[in-house]
Each structure stands twice: as C-alpha cells, then as structure tokens.
Amino acid sequence: MISLLVDECYAFDYLSILEVKKDKNPQHEPAWEECRVFLKNQLPEDFDQVINSEEYKNLYDANLKTFDAVAKARSEEPITAKEVDNCNMLRYNCKVALQSKFFSNSSIREVKLS
C-alpha cells in the first residue's frame, strides 16, 4: 500500500464510496473499516463530527446516486450521459460543501472543467 496526499474532502469522498460498496455488498466491509480507522487516526478530533454530519450524509447519498447511474449505464438501461454527469457534479458539490464546513483552512485540489 502507498499513502497519497489528498485534501480532506477527497479522503471522505473515498470513505463514502467504500461505504456505498459495503452497503451494496458486505465483502467490502474490511476495506471500508480499514479506511475509516486510518482517517480517524489522522483526524481524531474532527472525524466523528464529520462522519455524523449532514454534509457527509449528502456526500454518501450523492455517491450512491452516482454508483447507481453508472450501474444503469453498464447494464444498458436507459440513462443519458448528462444524467451521469449531473450525478458526478452533485458529488463534487457535496465534497466542496464538506470541505468548506469542516476544513475551510485547507484548499481543494480538484478542479472541475466546464
């Protein structure tokens, strides 16, 4: 394994993606738990507040929606590329909201192109 320097909202986005996968299939629980513990150890004072926040819940919901949209596209169910893009933009906006609320002294490294 390697460690990668990322902004906080990226890390919580990754955790919420793992949580979506865990909730869809319990075999993913070890990866989610390992990531959860890793983040909690780095942010002991902030972790519980973030993970129990409305912003994290919104990020989880946006990732669930994105996951389902991609699954639809893979199975050739009707979904437009614009609908998938809208899900991805919702996810990005949720990441920004989480970063702004809890880590406003840190900048976001991801930039969306229009």
MARZA-421292 format. One line per field, with one value per atom (N, C-alpha, C): residue number from 1; residue in three letters; atom name; x, y, z. Coordinates in pm, whole numbers, always signed. Layout:
num: [NUM; ...]
residuo: [ALA; ...]
atomo: [CA; ...]
x: [X; ...]
y: [Y; ...]
z: [Z; ...]
END
This chain:
num: [1; 1; 1; 2; 2; 2; 3; 3; 3; 4; 4; 4; 5; 5; 5; 6; 6; 6; 7; 7; 7; 8; 8; 8; 9; 9; 9; 10; 10; 10; 11; 11; 11; 12; 12; 12; 13; 13; 13; 14; 14; 14; 15; 15; 15; 16; 16; 16; 17; 17; 17; 18; 18; 18; 19; 19; 19; 20; 20; 20; 21; 21; 21; 22; 22; 22; 23; 23; 23; 24; 24; 24; 25; 25; 25; 26; 26; 26; 27; 27; 27; 28; 28; 28; 29; 29; 29; 30; 30; 30; 31; 31; 31; 32; 32; 32; 33; 33; 33; 34; 34; 34; 35; 35; 35; 36; 36; 36; 37; 37; 37; 38; 38; 38; 39; 39; 39; 40; 40; 40; 41; 41; 41; 42; 42; 42; 43; 43; 43; 44; 44; 44; 45; 45; 45; 46; 46; 46; 47; 47; 47; 48; 48; 48; 49; 49; 49; 50; 50; 50; 51; 51; 51; 52; 52; 52; 53; 53; 53; 54; 54; 54; 55; 55; 55; 56; 56; 56; 57; 57; 57; 58; 58; 58; 59; 59; 59; 60; 60; 60; 61; 61; 61; 62; 62; 62; 63; 63; 63; 64; 64; 64; 65; 65; 65; 66; 66; 66; 67; 67; 67; 68; 68; 68; 69; 69; 69; 70; 70; 70; 71; 71; 71; 72; 72; 72; 73; 73; 73; 74; 74; 74; 75; 75; 75; 76; 76; 76; 77; 77; 77; 78; 78; 78; 79; 79; 79; 80; 80; 80; 81; 81; 81; 82; 82; 82; 83; 83; 83; 84; 84; 84; 85; 85; 85; 86; 86; 86; 87; 87; 87; 88; 88; 88; 89; 89; 89; 90; 90; 90; 91; 91; 91; 92; 92; 92; 93; 93; 93; 94; 94; 94; 95; 95; 95; 96; 96; 96; 97; 97; 97; 98; 98; 98; 99; 99; 99; 100; 100; 100; 101; 101; 101; 102; 102; 102; 103; 103; 103; 104; 104; 104; 105; 105; 105; 106; 106; 106; 107; 107; 107; 108; 108; 108; 109; 109; 109; 110; 110; 110; 111; 111; 111; 112; 112; 112; 113; 113; 113; 114; 114; 114]
residuo: [MET; MET; MET; ILE; ILE; ILE; SER; SER; SER; LEU; LEU; LEU; LEU; LEU; LEU; VAL; VAL; VAL; ASP; ASP; ASP; GLU; GLU; GLU; CYS; CYS; CYS; TYR; TYR; TYR; ALA; ALA; ALA; PHE; PHE; PHE; ASP; ASP; ASP; TYR; TYR; TYR; LEU; LEU; LEU; SER; SER; SER; ILE; ILE; ILE; LEU; LEU; LEU; GLU; GLU; GLU; VAL; VAL; VAL; LYS; LYS; LYS; LYS; LYS; LYS; ASP; ASP; ASP; LYS; LYS; LYS; ASN; ASN; ASN; PRO; PRO; PRO; GLN; GLN; GLN; HIS; HIS; HIS; GLU; GLU; GLU; PRO; PRO; PRO; ALA; ALA; ALA; TRP; TRP; TRP; GLU; GLU; GLU; GLU; GLU; GLU; CYS; CYS; CYS; ARG; ARG; ARG; VAL; VAL; VAL; PHE; PHE; PHE; LEU; LEU; LEU; LYS; LYS; LYS; ASN; ASN; ASN; GLN; GLN; GLN; LEU; LEU; LEU; PRO; PRO; PRO; GLU; GLU; GLU; ASP; ASP; ASP; PHE; PHE; PHE; ASP; ASP; ASP; GLN; GLN; GLN; VAL; VAL; VAL; ILE; ILE; ILE; ASN; ASN; ASN; SER; SER; SER; GLU; GLU; GLU; GLU; GLU; GLU; TYR; TYR; TYR; LYS; LYS; LYS; ASN; ASN; ASN; LEU; LEU; LEU; TYR; TYR; TYR; ASP; ASP; ASP; ALA; ALA; ALA; ASN; ASN; ASN; LEU; LEU; LEU; LYS; LYS; LYS; THR; THR; THR; PHE; PHE; PHE; ASP; ASP; ASP; ALA; ALA; ALA; VAL; VAL; VAL; ALA; ALA; ALA; LYS; LYS; LYS; ALA; ALA; ALA; ARG; ARG; ARG; SER; SER; SER; GLU; GLU; GLU; GLU; GLU; GLU; PRO; PRO; PRO; ILE; ILE; ILE; THR; THR; THR; ALA; ALA; ALA; LYS; LYS; LYS; GLU; GLU; GLU; VAL; VAL; VAL; ASP; ASP; ASP; ASN; ASN; ASN; CYS; CYS; CYS; ASN; ASN; ASN; MET; MET; MET; LEU; LEU; LEU; ARG; ARG; ARG; TYR; TYR; TYR; ASN; ASN; ASN; CYS; CYS; CYS; LYS; LYS; LYS; VAL; VAL; VAL; ALA; ALA; ALA; LEU; LEU; LEU; GLN; GLN; GLN; SER; SER; SER; LYS; LYS; LYS; PHE; PHE; PHE; PHE; PHE; PHE; SER; SER; SER; ASN; ASN; ASN; SER; SER; SER; SER; SER; SER; ILE; ILE; ILE; ARG; ARG; ARG; GLU; GLU; GLU; VAL; VAL; VAL; LYS; LYS; LYS; LEU; LEU; LEU; SER; SER; SER]
atomo: [N; CA; C; N; CA; C; N; CA; C; N; CA; C; N; CA; C; N; CA; C; N; CA; C; N; CA; C; N; CA; C; N; CA; C; N; CA; C; N; CA; C; N; CA; C; N; CA; C; N; CA; C; N; CA; C; N; CA; C; N; CA; C; N; CA; C; N; CA; C; N; CA; C; N; CA; C; N; CA; C; N; CA; C; N; CA; C; N; CA; C; N; CA; C; N; CA; C; N; CA; C; N; CA; C; N; CA; C; N; CA; C; N; CA; C; N; CA; C; N; CA; C; N; CA; C; N; CA; C; N; CA; C; N; CA; C; N; CA; C; N; CA; C; N; CA; C; N; CA; C; N; CA; C; N; CA; C; N; CA; C; N; CA; C; N; CA; C; N; CA; C; N; CA; C; N; CA; C; N; CA; C; N; CA; C; N; CA; C; N; CA; C; N; CA; C; N; CA; C; N; CA; C; N; CA; C; N; CA; C; N; CA; C; N; CA; C; N; CA; C; N; CA; C; N; CA; C; N; CA; C; N; CA; C; N; CA; C; N; CA; C; N; CA; C; N; CA; C; N; CA; C; N; CA; C; N; CA; C; N; CA; C; N; CA; C; N; CA; C; N; CA; C; N; CA; C; N; CA; C; N; CA; C; N; CA; C; N; CA; C; N; CA; C; N; CA; C; N; CA; C; N; CA; C; N; CA; C; N; CA; C; N; CA; C; N; CA; C; N; CA; C; N; CA; C; N; CA; C; N; CA; C; N; CA; C; N; CA; C; N; CA; C; N; CA; C; N; CA; C; N; CA; C; N; CA; C; N; CA; C; N; CA; C; N; CA; C; N; CA; C; N; CA; C; N; CA; C; N; CA; C; N; CA; C; N; CA; C; N; CA; C; N; CA; C; N; CA; C]
x: [+84; +0; +88; +33; +100; +6; +62; -17; -11; -119; -130; -178; -113; -152; -274; -387; -511; -577; -666; -740; -841; -891; -978; -1107; -1167; -1293; -1272; -1156; -1125; -1120; -1058; -1047; -1185; -1270; -1404; -1491; -1467; -1536; -1500; -1372; -1327; -1390; -1394; -1457; -1604; -1673; -1816; -1839; -1748; -1757; -1743; -1645; -1628; -1750; -1813; -1933; -2050; -2063; -2166; -2141; -2016; -1983; -2010; -1977; -2002; -2153; -2230; -2374; -2438; -2376; -2426; -2378; -2260; -2202; -2110; -2149; -2072; -1926; -1889; -1749; -1656; -1711; -1630; -1611; -1669; -1659; -1516; -1427; -1290; -1218; -1238; -1173; -1228; -1360; -1422; -1371; -1367; -1323; -1176; -1092; -951; -935; -1006; -1000; -1057; -1167; -1230; -1133; -1067; -970; -851; -804; -690; -721; -842; -881; -904; -967; -994; -863; -763; -633; -565; -590; -531; -610; -739; -827; -907; -839; -911; -1013; -987; -1079; -1194; -1177; -1278; -1359; -1306; -1363; -1511; -1545; -1684; -1780; -1737; -1822; -1849; -1746; -1762; -1850; -1819; -1888; -2036; -2071; -2209; -2282; -2218; -2275; -2371; -2452; -2541; -2460; -2345; -2259; -2207; -2165; -2118; -2234; -2351; -2468; -2502; -2496; -2522; -2420; -2294; -2188; -2212; -2248; -2281; -2396; -2502; -2619; -2582; -2496; -2452; -2369; -2285; -2207; -2296; -2398; -2494; -2566; -2608; -2677; -2584; -2458; -2360; -2333; -2316; -2293; -2408; -2531; -2649; -2659; -2624; -2628; -2527; -2407; -2305; -2348; -2406; -2455; -2561; -2649; -2751; -2686; -2588; -2521; -2451; -2390; -2319; -2415; -2535; -2631; -2718; -2682; -2750; -2896; -2928; -3059; -3059; -3177; -3179; -3133; -3025; -2974; -2884; -2895; -2814; -2680; -2586; -2456; -2473; -2566; -2591; -2641; -2724; -2771; -2654; -2565; -2447; -2358; -2340; -2260; -2324; -2456; -2524; -2498; -2498; -2468; -2326; -2234; -2095; -2076; -2146; -2137; -2199; -2309; -2369; -2268; -2201; -2098; -1988; -1941; -1836; -1885; -2006; -2060; -2073; -2106; -2113; -1974; -1874; -1736; -1694; -1727; -1692; -1761; -1888; -1963; -1899; -1858; -1793; -1661; -1582; -1453; -1473; -1570; -1595; -1637; -1720; -1769; -1663; -1589; -1501; -1352; -1312; -1169; -1146; -1207; -1201; -1060; -971; -833; -747; -805; -735; -800; -720; -779; -807; -904; -940; -847; -794; -701; -771; -890; -963; -1028; -1018; -1085; -1167; -1294; -1381; -1372; -1357; -1356; -1497; -1528; -1664; -1667]
y: [-118; +0; +124; +230; +360; +462; +566; +679; +788; +858; +962; +1089; +1200; +1328; +1380; +1391; +1441; +1538; +1621; +1710; +1627; +1686; +1613; +1565; +1650; +1606; +1490; +1483; +1368; +1240; +1251; +1134; +1089; +1184; +1146; +1100; +1152; +1103; +956; +926; +788; +697; +744; +665; +642; +744; +727; +634; +634; +538; +396; +376; +243; +205; +303; +275; +234; +299; +260; +116; +84; -52; -153; -117; -204; -229; -123; -136; -217; -214; -293; -439; -459; -594; -601; -677; -682; -727; -786; -826; -706; -586; -464; -400; -460; -400; -388; -486; -471; -349; -321; -205; -76; -69; +48; +69; -38; -29; +14; -41; -3; +146; +194; +335; +423; +380; +455; +473; +365; +370; +458; +445; +525; +674; +712; +854; +900; +817; +854; +877; +797; +814; +945; +990; +1116; +1238; +1221; +1333; +1299; +1268; +1219; +1318; +1447; +1545; +1580; +1561; +1602; +1486; +1366; +1255; +1232; +1215; +1183; +1294; +1418; +1530; +1527; +1500; +1495; +1377; +1260; +1138; +1138; +1214; +1221; +1345; +1418; +1543; +1522; +1624; +1627; +1631; +1699; +1708; +1571; +1490; +1355; +1269; +1282; +1207; +1244; +1374; +1419; +1363; +1358; +1301; +1153; +1081; +939; +921; +1000; +990; +1021; +1121; +1156; +1043; +980; +866; +747; +725; +617; +643; +766; +803; +786; +827; +813; +665; +586; +442; +377; +413; +355; +400; +526; +576; +502; +480; +409; +263; +202; +65; +56; +155; +160; +166; +254; +269; +140; +72; -54; -163; -162; -267; -226; -112; -60; -24; +6; +63; +207; +260; +397; +501; +568; +681; +762; +892; +975; +1006; +1042; +1084; +1208; +1294; +1415; +1379; +1277; +1235; +1184; +1108; +1059; +1177; +1271; +1391; +1472; +1483; +1556; +1491; +1359; +1286; +1317; +1316; +1343; +1487; +1581; +1721; +1738; +1668; +1670; +1619; +1512; +1455; +1557; +1622; +1724; +1837; +1884; +1993; +1951; +1826; +1775; +1771; +1735; +1736; +1877; +1973; +2113; +2161; +2125; +2165; +2107; +1981; +1918; +1987; +2013; +2079; +2219; +2291; +2428; +2432; +2338; +2339; +2297; +2192; +2133; +2165; +2197; +2214; +2340; +2448; +2571; +2630; +2590; +2640; +2563; +2460; +2375; +2393; +2395; +2413; +2280; +2282; +2163; +2157; +2041; +2025; +1996; +1935; +1900; +2023; +2035; +2143; +2079; +2114; +2062; +2152; +2090; +2165; +2175; +2288; +2303; +2275]
z: [+0; +0; +0; -56; -53; +10; +65; +114; +9; -6; -108; -42; -69; -12; -87; -17; -77; +20; -33; +56; +136; +242; +335; +269; +185; +125; +29; -34; -120; -36; +80; +169; +217; +255; +300; +184; +65; -54; -77; -69; -86; +20; +145; +251; +220; +172; +144; +25; -72; -183; -129; -41; +20; +103; +167; +245; +155; +40; -57; -101; -134; -177; -66; +57; +173; +189; +176; +192; +79; -39; -152; -144; -84; -77; +46; +148; +274; +259; +147; +131; +127; +104; +100; +238; +341; +475; +525; +505; +555; +495; +368; +305; +364; +383; +444; +586; +664; +804; +813; +728; +729; +697; +598; +562; +673; +733; +843; +959; +998; +1109; +1072; +949; +902; +910; +863; +869; +1013; +1092; +1231; +1307; +1280; +1346; +1306; +1184; +1138; +1183; +1205; +1242; +1367; +1477; +1595; +1651; +1638; +1695; +1601; +1472; +1375; +1316; +1321; +1246; +1277; +1405; +1439; +1399; +1415; +1376; +1226; +1147; +1002; +962; +1012; +969; +1009; +1113; +1158; +1105; +1014; +965; +848; +827; +711; +582; +585; +467; +425; +523; +489; +438; +501; +455; +311; +281; +143; +46; +89; +5; -19; +86; +72; -28; -11; -100; -244; -264; -399; -460; -380; -430; -461; -379; -406; -538; -559; -682; -803; -788; -896; -925; -821; -834; -911; -873; -939; -1085; -1113; -1250; -1338; -1286; -1362; -1383; -1280; -1293; -1402; -1407; -1513; -1650; -1664; -1793; -1834; -1737; -1767; -1814; -1756; -1792; -1910; -1970; -2088; -2061; -1934; -1903; -1951; -1980; -2031; -1928; -1961; -1883; -1976; -1968; -2057; -1992; -2075; -2024; -1937; -1971; -1893; -1754; -1741; -1609; -1524; -1583; -1511; -1472; -1564; -1534; -1422; -1421; -1314; -1179; -1176; -1051; -1006; -1101; -1068; -1019; -1078; -1033; -894; -868; -735; -633; -666; -579; -553; -657; -642; -550; -571; -489; -342; -318; -180; -117; -197; -147; -108; -192; -165; -37; -21; +99; +225; +220; +334; +365; +262; +281; +340; +288; +334; +480; +520; +658; +759; +728; +828; +810; +689; +660; +577; +616; +537; +527; +614; +608; +509; +450; +355; +218; +112; -20; -87; -177; -255; -377; -401; -512; -643; -638; -760; -819; -950; -1022; -1134; -1140; -1245; -1367; -1482; -1607; -1660; -1718; -1771; -1919]
END
